[in-house]
Amino acid sequence: MIDKSTILRYMGNALLILGYYILVWGDQKYGLIVKVIGGFLLVPSFLYFKMWDSLTLCGFYFIIEISRLYHLFVTDGR
């Protein structure tokens, strides 16, 4: 039986790939939103397996993506 953290990891990785695709070929706002959601879904798996390096990297990506989303939504992307 597959545990919940593994299912969340699969979903998170799929959303990250989809988010990158949307980011490159579609709308930047929606691509970043999908990537942030995918990153959140990866966190329980990183904590369960004590993958501190991946969790730290995910945190850095989260800061970069949130700051860009803030810029896109608040300043209309200018």
C-alpha positions as a printed NumPy array, in Angstrom:
array([[  0.   ,   0.   ,   0.   ],
       [  1.27 ,   3.439,  -0.914],
       [  1.35 ,   5.961,   1.933],
       [ -0.012,   9.492,   1.706],
       [  3.381,  11.179,   1.5  ],
       [  4.26 ,   9.14 ,  -1.584],
       [  0.982,  10.063,  -3.285],
       [  1.56 ,  13.731,  -2.443],
       [  5.109,  13.457,  -3.81 ],
       [  3.84 ,  12.052,  -7.109],
       [  1.169,  14.741,  -7.362],
       [  3.656,  17.465,  -6.426],
       [  6.174,  16.354,  -9.036],
       [  3.452,  16.175, -11.695],
       [  2.304,  19.691, -10.799],
       [  5.869,  20.999, -10.924],
       [  6.313,  19.61 , -14.43 ],
       [  2.929,  20.994, -15.49 ],
       [  3.786,  24.344, -13.894],
       [  7.064,  24.577, -15.808],
       [  5.234,  23.782, -19.037],
       [  2.607,  26.459, -18.362],
       [  5.314,  28.909, -17.336],
       [  7.254,  28.444, -20.571],
       [  4.415,  28.017, -23.077],
       [  1.464,  29.682, -21.371],
       [  0.701,  32.3  , -18.773],
       [  3.339,  33.188, -16.224],
       [  0.861,  33.749, -13.38 ],
       [ -0.851,  30.381, -13.714],
       [  2.426,  28.544, -14.195],
       [  3.824,  29.985, -10.971],
       [  0.629,  29.202,  -9.061],
       [  0.745,  25.571, -10.187],
       [  4.434,  25.353,  -9.248],
       [  3.792,  26.772,  -5.762],
       [  1.009,  24.24 ,  -5.168],
       [  3.273,  21.441,  -6.394],
       [  6.031,  22.602,  -4.057],
       [  3.643,  22.558,  -1.097],
       [  2.652,  18.988,  -1.917],
       [  6.304,  17.913,  -1.815],
       [  6.942,  19.241,   1.694],
       [  5.358,  16.334,   3.669],
       [  7.457,  13.809,   1.775],
       [ 10.631,  15.821,   2.348],
       [  9.867,  16.011,   6.063],
       [  9.001,  12.303,   6.325],
       [ 12.235,  11.197,   4.642],
       [ 14.266,  13.964,   6.374],
       [ 15.475,  15.399,   3.089],
       [ 16.629,  18.717,   4.528],
       [ 18.588,  19.752,   1.44 ],
       [ 15.571,  19.313,  -0.825],
       [ 13.355,  21.095,   1.684],
       [ 15.779,  24.027,   1.768],
       [ 15.893,  24.171,  -2.025],
       [ 12.096,  24.052,  -2.14 ],
       [ 12.05 ,  26.98 ,   0.3  ],
       [ 14.341,  29.049,  -1.911],
       [ 12.184,  28.33 ,  -4.958],
       [  9.087,  29.237,  -2.943],
       [ 10.548,  32.637,  -2.011],
       [ 11.475,  33.372,  -5.625],
       [  8.09 ,  32.267,  -6.98 ],
       [  6.054,  34.128,  -4.363],
       [  8.015,  37.333,  -4.915],
       [  7.395,  37.056,  -8.673],
       [  3.687,  36.329,  -8.124],
       [  3.444,  39.356,  -5.85 ],
       [  5.081,  41.461,  -8.54 ],
       [  2.73 ,  40.119, -11.218],
       [ -0.479,  40.576,  -9.223],
       [  0.248,  43.84 ,  -7.43 ],
       [  2.135,  45.79 , -10.08 ],
       [  0.427,  44.207, -13.132],
       [  3.754,  42.671, -14.219],
       [  5.492,  45.946, -15.026]])
